[in-house]
């Protein structure tokens, strides 16, 4: 995968604590796949096979550094003391 991240999610922001493939250090929570990852009722991997076909992400403008749109997302929650605090995602 061209992008991989370890994120921490707070009330308003998602912080990229470790990243490969992007220059971003954070993004607003309202424009983040990671918010969906941690809000899932299960601890399973959250997968979006085709971002362009998923209505939840129609207004997202997340793109690779070369301008191409992100097409796929998979993330698993990072859980500390039964609280989802972020994600490991590609």
C-alpha positions in Angstrom: 0.0 0.0 0.0 1.3 3.5 -0.8 0.1 5.0 2.5 0.2 3.6 6.0 -0.6 5.5 9.2 -0.8 5.2 13.0 -3.3 7.7 14.1 -4.6 9.2 17.3 -8.2 10.5 17.3 -9.4 13.3 19.5 -12.7 15.3 19.6 -11.8 17.5 16.5 -8.7 16.2 14.9 -6.9 13.0 13.8 -3.2 13.1 14.4 -0.8 11.1 12.2 1.8 10.0 14.8 3.6 7.7 12.3 3.1 8.0 8.5 4.5 6.6 5.3 3.3 8.0 1.9 1.9 11.3 3.0 3.2 14.6 4.2 0.1 15.4 6.3 0.4 15.5 10.1 -3.3 15.7 10.9 -6.7 16.1 9.4 -10.1 17.2 10.8 -12.0 14.4 12.4 -15.0 15.1 10.2 -12.9 14.3 7.1 -11.3 11.1 8.5 -11.8 7.4 7.8 -10.3 6.8 11.2 -13.3 8.4 13.0 -15.4 5.6 11.4 -12.9 3.0 12.4 -13.1 3.9 16.1 -16.9 4.4 16.1 -17.5 1.0 14.8 -19.5 -1.2 17.3 -17.0 -4.0 16.7 -13.2 -4.2 17.0 -13.0 -5.6 13.5 -11.1 -4.1 10.6 -13.0 -1.3 8.9 -12.7 -1.6 5.2 -13.9 0.7 2.4 -13.2 -1.2 -0.9 -13.9 1.8 -3.1 -14.0 5.2 -1.5 -15.6 6.8 -4.6 -18.6 4.6 -4.3 -19.3 5.1 -0.6 -21.7 7.9 0.1 -20.2 8.5 3.6 -17.0 9.8 2.0 -18.4 11.7 -1.0 -17.3 15.1 0.4 -13.8 13.9 1.5 -10.9 15.5 -0.5 -8.1 13.2 0.6 -5.6 12.6 -2.1 -2.1 11.2 -2.5 0.7 13.7 -2.8 0.6 13.3 -6.6 -3.1 14.4 -6.7 -4.7 11.1 -7.3 -7.7 10.3 -5.1 -7.5 7.7 -2.4 -9.4 4.6 -3.5 -9.2 2.1 -0.7 -9.1 2.2 3.1 -8.6 -0.4 5.8 -8.1 0.3 9.4 -8.1 -1.5 12.7 -8.7 0.4 16.0 -5.9 0.9 18.5 -7.5 0.0 21.9 -6.0 1.1 25.3 -7.9 0.0 28.4 -11.0 -0.8 26.4 -11.0 2.7 24.7 -10.5 3.1 21.0 -7.9 5.9 20.7 -6.8 5.7 17.1 -6.1 3.3 14.3 -3.5 1.5 12.3 -4.5 1.9 8.7 -3.6 1.6 5.0 
